[in-house]
Structures are given as C-alpha cells and as structure tokens.
Amino acid sequence: MNGFRLMPALTALVVAAGPAGAQDAFPDRAITLVVPYAAGGGTDVLARMIQPALSEELGVPIIIENASGGGTLVGTERVTRAGPDGYELLFTTSVVTLNTLAYRSPLYTMDELVPVAPVAQQPYFLIMNREMPFDDIPGFVAYAQAHPAEINYVSLGQASPTEILAGRLQHALGIELTRVPYPGSGAAIPDLSSNRVQMQMTGASQNSASIPNMNILAVAGDERIALTPDVPTFAELGYPTMVGGTWFGVFAPAGTPEAVVTRLARAFAAVRSTMDQTLNDAGHYAVRMPDGFAAFIESDMSLWREDIQRMGIALE
C-alpha cells in the first residue's frame, strides 16, 4: 500500500510553523505550479482562478506551467524529481492517487510526494440524454435492468474517475452498461447530445450542467449542491455507496522542509477562505478533512482501491 510521510504539520492546515528564520526566508522568489493537464481544462482554469490571490498572499509571482501527457504522468513525474524546496509544486487532481492504484508498475509512488493543501472538491453528476424513456434514477434502473448493456457511457480512460465511478454505479445499482472510450470530455459532448452515447459520470460543474439535450439524474455527493438544488443525491435515493468525485490539491516533492510545507498550506487555506463563494459558484467546494489532508487522501484512496480491484483494472 502506498503511503505518505505524515508530518505533524499536515494534520491541519494551520499549525506551528517551526523556526521563525526558516519561515521568514520562504518564499523569496517565484513559485511554479505544475499543472499536469492541458491549458484551458478544468484543473488549469481552477489554478488560474486562485493564482492572483495566491501571489498576493505569498508576496511572490506564481507561475503556472502546463505539463500534460501520459494521463498526468508527465507533470507528476516532473515534480517528484524537482528540488524539495517548495518552489516547484504539483497542482493536480485525485488522479494523482488513481495512477498509483491502477497500474501494475506505477511510475511513481505517493511516498515521492508530500500533501501540501487541498484546494477544492467536485462531486459527480450522472447525466443522461433526454431522449431516453425515463428522467429519474428509478426509471434508469428499471430500463437498464430490462435492457442490459444497451446504455452506452462515456469513459475518459480506465484509470479516470469517470470510468471508475461508472463501475461503482453498475455495482451499486445492479446494472450492466457499455463503455465507450473518448480522449476527453469535449470530444464526447456531440455524441452525448445526439444520443450516440447516452450517459456520463462527470464533474458537477456549470459546463456539464449545460450540455445540450441532457438531464441530470443524481449527484454523487454527501448532500445536494447549490448549482442544482433540485437534483437529489444517490444516497437520498437509496444508494449510499454512490458518493464520489474529484478533488484538487497541491503537492511538493518528498523531502520539502516542514516549515515550507506549513507556510504553503497556510497560504492556500487563506486563499481558499477568501474565494469560497467564487469557487462554490464555479462548482468547486471546500474539502471536508477533519483529520488533515493526508488522512483525507488515505481514506479516499481506500475507496478507489476497492473499485479498482473489483473492476480488475491493472494497466501496463
């Protein structure tokens, strides 16, 4: 099992910062956020949303560099090999952990990264084409059970949350669906709108809520969300295991000094608090982590691990 170096500073975002000299010395130059996704995507947009406030909070320029490729492996590996000084950080999603679980021989382990701070989380919607002869979860279950494997769903890769949550959905609802792979969400939208594929598990954002000709049947969250207050959660409908989504967070290379990690964690927490409403309006909600970011990640990984093992995902 992959683990973390659980430093005391990471049990909460605001803790003792260590020696004043080490705290005061950092940062004294620009910090680079490495985003392992292409420019213009959801993770990149979120990073750029917080960039100005983070720069003001830390008092140095924040540079965002997109290092996409290999299902986030390119950018992630880059940060694992960076100097452990806090000046090159990974701004990524929960895929950072999924990659270590889904591959037979992962190219990195979570021991090579230190969790710095959560930024946001986003539960997932189940969206369905409006031409289907149902508009709620009971109708979906009845239809899918009567027509096994006839409903096609969008998959964005076997190690992606869209795929794994679709697997969790089939297990929880007792149904069988057919996987249709796509290179990205944008490529799938025309087929979703035209009913060539019928459904997708997708991040609960304004963009996914606005895809033409689609209904939102349920949200895989702990509670209903402000973006779609009339959409029930799966738990309300009797499927308590259907809770999942994507979280966004920041990591540093292993070996980064504790005082530096603490300084960064405080900065991200301050930015998050001042931008709470702006981020919520965009579908990015605060991460609930009473025991700290590292403990939250460990708990989240245990759920994904169960899904991956049940689905038999073992990528080369």
Secondary structure, DSSP 8 states (H G I E B T S, - for coil): -------GGGGSSS-----HHHHHHS--S-EEEEESS-TTSHHHHHHHHHHHHHHHHHTS-EEEEE---TTTHHHHHHHHTS-SSSSEEEEEETHHHHHHHHBSS-S--GGGEEEEEEEEEEEEEEEEETTSS--SHHHHHHHHHHSTT-SEEEES-TTSHHHHHHHHHHHHHT---EEEE-SSHHHHHHHHHHTSS-EEEEE-SHHHHT-TTEEEEEE-SSS--TTSTTS-BTGGGT-TT---EEEEEEEEETT--HHHHHHHHHHHHHHHHHTHHHHHHTT-B----TT-HHHHHHHHHHHHHHHHHHHT--B-
